[in-house]
Amino acid sequence: MNRFETKTGFSIELINWRLEYRGTHEDLPLYESLGGEVTAIAIVDKPAVGLNSIAEEETKMLYGIVMQPDLRIFRNMGPNGPENCYWYFSAETIEMLQQNFKGEIKNGH
């Protein structure tokens, strides 16, 4: 099998979620993302998890991480609008989002 790293990865579109303050990370506010619904998983050039996907040439399949529990992700949007901060998703939240996923797969946001 011919597998290779791509220059793309995965990202989610999320609605109906909330952020709760959990302290600081690298001197910026840290928020846990809770609840919500994933409406789409997109193939993007700059995945939030920082890891590109792997492609399998023969099957035309892409493999990769969509979400990673407790990964601190830099964002410029906090619960009250523009703000440099970090978000993370717990394993429990990711499991709930996965179980309730009824969205679509798309190319980009």
C-alpha positions in Angstrom: 0.0 0.0 0.0 1.2 3.5 -0.9 0.5 5.8 2.0 1.7 9.4 2.3 1.1 12.5 4.4 -1.1 15.1 2.8 -1.0 18.9 3.2 -4.5 18.9 4.6 -6.2 17.8 7.8 -9.7 17.9 9.4 -11.7 20.5 11.2 -15.2 20.7 12.6 -18.1 23.1 12.3 -19.8 23.3 15.7 -23.1 24.9 16.8 -24.9 25.4 20.1 -21.9 25.0 22.3 -20.6 27.0 25.2 -17.3 27.9 26.8 -16.5 27.6 30.5 -13.5 29.3 32.0 -10.9 26.7 33.3 -8.0 28.9 34.3 -5.1 29.9 32.1 -2.7 28.3 29.6 0.5 30.1 28.5 -0.8 33.2 30.3 -4.0 33.4 28.3 -7.6 32.4 29.4 -8.3 28.7 29.0 -11.9 27.5 28.2 -13.5 24.1 28.0 -15.9 23.7 25.1 -19.1 22.0 26.3 -22.1 20.7 24.5 -22.9 21.5 20.9 -23.5 19.7 17.7 -21.0 19.1 14.9 -22.7 20.1 11.6 -19.8 19.2 9.3 -16.3 17.8 9.2 -14.2 19.7 6.7 -10.9 19.0 5.0 -8.7 22.1 5.6 -5.2 23.4 4.9 -4.5 24.2 8.6 -6.1 21.7 11.0 -6.6 22.9 14.5 -5.1 19.8 15.9 -1.9 20.6 14.0 -1.6 17.2 12.3 -2.1 16.5 8.6 -4.0 13.5 7.3 -2.6 10.4 5.7 -3.8 9.3 2.2 -3.9 5.8 0.8 -3.5 5.9 -2.9 -5.1 2.6 -3.8 -8.3 3.1 -1.8 -8.5 6.9 -2.2 -9.0 7.1 1.6 -7.9 9.9 4.0 -7.1 9.0 7.6 -6.5 11.5 10.4 -7.4 13.0 13.7 -10.5 15.2 13.8 -10.4 16.0 17.5 -8.0 15.2 20.4 -9.1 15.2 24.0 -7.6 18.0 26.2 -5.5 19.5 23.4 -5.1 23.2 24.0 -6.0 25.0 20.8 -5.3 28.7 20.3 -8.3 30.7 19.3 -9.0 34.4 18.8 -12.6 34.1 20.0 -13.7 33.8 23.6 -17.2 33.5 25.1 -17.8 37.3 24.9 -16.3 38.0 21.4 -12.7 38.6 20.1 -10.1 37.4 22.6 -6.8 35.6 22.4 -7.4 32.4 24.4 -7.2 28.6 24.3 -10.0 26.1 24.1 -10.1 22.4 24.7 -12.6 19.5 24.4 -12.7 16.8 27.1 -12.9 13.1 26.0 -16.5 13.0 27.3 -17.5 16.0 25.1 -15.8 14.5 22.0 -17.6 11.2 22.6 -20.9 13.0 22.9 -20.3 14.9 19.7 -19.2 11.8 17.8 -22.3 9.8 18.9 -24.6 12.7 17.9 -22.9 13.5 14.6 -25.5 13.8 11.7 -23.6 16.4 9.7 -21.7 16.2 6.4 -18.2 16.0 5.1 -17.0 18.9 3.0 -14.0 20.5 1.5 -13.1 23.6 3.6 -15.3 25.7 5.9 
